[in-house]
Amino acid sequence: ILDKYNIKATFFVVGKQVEVYPELTREILERGHILGNHSYSHDANHALSDFGSKDMLRCAEVICQYTGITPCLYRPPYGKSSPWELASTKEMNMITVNWSYAVEGDSLAGTDNAVSKVLDEINPGCILLLHDGYGIDSNSLESDCQLTLKVLDSLISNLLKQGYNFVTVPVLLGTNAYS
């Protein structure tokens, strides 16, 4: 769908998934998209201790191992971060990125409804969050991305008609994607 509209996106990847799907991770780069760090384990409680910093570092190492690049962008799982994690991102010369509007969960059940909600909420400079599923276990119901795919085409088409342009997070923020 992104290719259809010649849109480049930023994919925040989970380290465990990079290990399972290294070819897909490399394909993201080959297609001109950006890779960002989304932790190694996607642990919901990562921000409660210094585990989050270690998890973030491990993801960076895995991404580099399989692709040769080290992302400068970090999206904490569930949007949660702690002071020590923020300090670690600064030490690692990384930028913490969150989203403006999440297109997910029950809102995806009806394509028209999901698109209408986004169109009502979005404004220039927004970062849209879409998931390729809602779990890190492959081949589970939670990892099913069909609802996202159903919404994406219509969402892009409608936003383009309204005059929006799509850019990667580094372009939006005026920063480097990789160190």
C-alpha positions as CSV (number, residue, x, y, z in Angstrom):
1,I,0.0,0.0,0.0
2,L,2.8,2.4,0.8
3,D,4.5,1.6,-2.5
4,K,1.2,2.3,-4.3
5,Y,1.3,5.9,-3.1
6,N,5.1,6.2,-3.1
7,I,5.1,6.9,0.6
8,K,8.1,6.2,2.8
9,A,7.4,5.4,6.5
10,T,9.2,5.0,9.7
11,F,9.0,1.4,11.1
12,F,9.8,1.1,14.8
13,V,10.9,-2.5,15.2
14,V,11.1,-4.9,18.1
15,G,14.5,-6.6,18.4
16,K,13.0,-10.1,19.0
17,Q,11.1,-9.7,15.7
18,V,14.2,-8.5,13.9
19,E,15.9,-11.8,14.9
20,V,12.9,-13.8,13.6
21,Y,12.5,-11.8,10.4
22,P,15.9,-10.4,9.5
23,E,15.0,-10.5,5.7
24,L,11.9,-8.4,6.3
25,T,13.9,-5.9,8.4
26,R,16.4,-5.5,5.5
27,E,13.6,-5.2,3.0
28,I,12.2,-2.2,4.9
29,L,15.5,-0.5,4.4
30,E,15.8,-1.6,0.8
31,R,12.4,-0.1,0.0
32,G,13.6,3.3,1.3
33,H,11.8,3.3,4.7
34,I,13.4,4.2,8.0
35,L,14.0,1.8,10.9
36,G,13.6,2.9,14.5
37,N,14.2,1.2,17.8
38,H,11.1,-0.1,19.7
39,S,12.9,-2.1,22.4
40,Y,14.1,-5.7,22.3
41,S,11.2,-7.3,24.2
42,H,8.3,-4.9,24.1
43,D,7.9,-5.5,27.8
44,A,4.9,-3.5,29.2
45,N,6.8,-2.8,32.4
46,H,10.1,-1.8,30.9
47,A,9.9,1.8,32.3
48,L,9.7,0.6,35.9
49,S,13.4,0.0,36.2
50,D,16.7,0.4,34.3
51,F,15.6,-2.7,32.3
52,G,14.1,-0.4,29.7
53,S,17.5,1.1,29.0
54,K,19.1,-2.3,28.6
55,D,16.3,-3.5,26.4
56,M,16.6,-0.4,24.2
57,L,20.4,-1.0,23.9
58,R,19.9,-4.7,23.1
59,C,17.4,-3.8,20.3
60,A,20.0,-1.3,18.8
61,E,22.6,-4.0,18.8
62,V,20.3,-6.5,17.1
63,I,19.3,-4.0,14.4
64,C,22.9,-3.2,13.8
65,Q,23.8,-6.9,13.7
66,Y,21.3,-7.7,11.0
67,T,21.3,-4.4,9.0
68,G,24.6,-2.6,9.7
69,I,22.8,0.5,10.9
70,T,22.0,1.9,14.3
71,P,18.8,3.9,14.6
72,C,18.8,7.4,16.2
73,L,15.0,7.1,16.9
74,Y,13.4,5.3,19.8
75,R,9.7,4.7,20.4
76,P,9.2,3.3,23.9
77,P,6.7,0.5,24.3
78,Y,3.2,1.8,25.1
79,G,4.6,5.3,25.0
80,K,6.0,4.9,28.6
81,S,9.5,6.1,29.5
82,S,11.4,6.6,32.7
83,P,14.0,9.2,33.7
84,W,16.8,6.7,33.4
85,E,15.5,5.6,30.0
86,L,15.4,9.2,28.8
87,A,18.9,9.7,30.1
88,S,20.0,6.6,28.2
89,T,18.5,7.8,25.0
90,K,20.4,11.1,25.4
91,E,23.7,9.2,26.2
92,M,23.1,7.1,23.1
93,N,22.4,10.2,21.0
94,M,18.8,8.9,20.3
95,I,15.6,10.8,20.2
96,T,12.5,9.5,21.9
97,V,9.5,9.6,19.6
98,N,5.8,9.3,20.5
99,W,2.7,9.6,18.4
100,S,0.0,12.2,17.9
101,Y,-2.8,9.8,17.0
102,A,-3.0,6.0,17.2
103,V,-5.1,4.2,14.7
104,E,-5.5,0.9,16.5
105,G,-7.6,-1.6,18.4
106,D,-11.4,-1.5,18.2
107,S,-11.3,1.7,16.1
108,L,-10.1,-0.4,13.2
109,A,-13.1,-2.7,13.2
110,G,-15.0,-0.4,10.8
111,T,-12.8,1.0,8.1
112,D,-15.1,4.1,7.4
113,N,-15.4,4.8,11.1
114,A,-11.6,4.5,11.7
115,V,-10.8,6.8,8.8
116,S,-13.4,9.4,9.9
117,K,-12.0,9.4,13.4
118,V,-8.5,10.1,12.1
119,L,-9.7,12.8,9.7
120,D,-11.4,14.5,12.6
121,E,-8.3,14.4,14.8
122,I,-5.4,14.9,12.5
123,N,-3.5,18.2,11.8
124,P,-0.3,19.1,10.1
125,G,2.8,17.7,11.8
126,C,1.0,14.7,13.4
127,I,2.7,11.4,13.8
128,L,0.3,8.6,13.0
129,L,0.8,5.3,14.8
130,L,-0.4,2.1,13.1
131,H,0.6,-1.4,14.1
132,D,1.3,-4.5,12.1
133,G,-0.5,-6.4,14.9
134,Y,-0.7,-6.2,18.7
135,G,1.6,-8.8,19.9
136,I,5.1,-9.9,19.4
137,D,4.2,-13.6,19.0
138,S,4.1,-14.4,15.3
139,N,1.2,-16.3,13.9
140,S,-1.2,-15.4,16.7
141,L,-4.5,-13.5,16.5
142,E,-2.8,-10.6,18.2
143,S,-0.2,-10.3,15.4
144,D,-2.9,-10.1,12.7
145,C,-2.4,-6.9,10.7
146,Q,-5.5,-7.3,8.5
147,L,-7.4,-4.6,10.2
148,T,-4.6,-2.1,9.7
149,L,-4.3,-3.0,6.1
150,K,-8.0,-2.5,5.6
151,V,-7.8,1.0,6.9
152,L,-4.5,2.1,5.5
153,D,-5.4,2.5,1.8
154,S,-8.5,4.5,2.5
155,L,-6.7,6.6,5.2
156,I,-3.9,7.5,2.8
157,S,-6.2,8.3,-0.1
158,N,-8.4,10.6,2.1
159,L,-5.4,12.4,3.6
160,L,-3.8,13.0,0.2
161,K,-7.1,14.4,-1.1
162,Q,-7.0,16.9,1.8
163,G,-3.5,18.0,0.7
164,Y,-1.5,16.2,3.3
165,N,2.0,14.9,2.5
166,F,3.6,11.9,4.2
167,V,7.2,12.1,5.5
168,T,9.4,10.0,7.7
169,V,9.9,10.9,11.3
170,P,13.5,12.1,10.7
171,V,12.3,14.4,7.9
172,L,9.5,15.7,10.2
173,L,11.8,16.3,13.1
174,G,14.8,17.5,11.0
175,T,17.2,14.9,12.4
176,N,19.3,12.0,11.3
177,A,17.8,8.5,11.1
178,Y,21.0,6.6,11.9
179,S,24.2,7.2,13.8
